[in-house]
């Protein structure tokens, strides 16, 4: 296996992980949890 092939595979794998994280973050299932977490700094004890 050539080093350039390995670099290409790692780049594609990293990009796919990035796309997966973006899709997970923008999915509707997580919106309520993220909204609650976004309000945490403004809530008083």
VMD Tcl script that draws the C-alpha trace (Angstrom):
set ca {
  {0.00 0.00 0.00}
  {1.41 3.33 -1.08}
  {1.58 6.18 1.43}
  {-0.57 8.36 -0.83}
  {-3.29 5.70 -0.88}
  {-3.21 5.60 2.91}
  {-3.49 9.40 3.05}
  {-6.48 9.29 0.73}
  {-8.21 6.63 2.83}
  {-7.63 8.60 6.04}
  {-8.91 11.79 4.41}
  {-12.09 10.10 3.17}
  {-12.66 8.43 6.56}
  {-12.23 11.77 8.34}
  {-14.63 13.47 5.96}
  {-17.24 10.74 6.48}
  {-16.89 11.10 10.26}
  {-17.34 14.85 9.91}
  {-20.48 14.44 7.79}
  {-21.84 11.91 10.29}
  {-21.33 14.30 13.20}
  {-22.97 17.16 11.30}
  {-25.99 14.99 10.45}
  {-26.26 13.86 14.07}
  {-26.04 17.42 15.37}
  {-28.70 18.75 12.98}
  {-31.13 15.85 13.37}
  {-34.54 16.73 14.81}
  {-34.30 14.09 17.52}
  {-31.58 16.01 19.36}
  {-33.09 19.49 19.10}
  {-34.73 19.42 22.55}
  {-31.53 18.29 24.28}
  {-29.43 20.91 22.50}
  {-31.93 23.67 23.28}
  {-31.86 22.71 26.94}
  {-28.05 22.66 26.95}
  {-27.94 26.07 25.24}
  {-30.07 27.57 28.04}
  {-27.89 26.22 30.86}
  {-25.62 29.30 31.19}
  {-28.66 31.57 31.62}
  {-30.43 29.53 34.31}
  {-29.90 30.64 37.87}
  {-29.21 28.29 40.72}
}
mol new
graphics top color blue
foreach p $ca { graphics top sphere $p radius 0.5 }
foreach p [lrange $ca 0 end-1] q [lrange $ca 1 end] { graphics top cylinder $p $q radius 0.2 }
display resetview
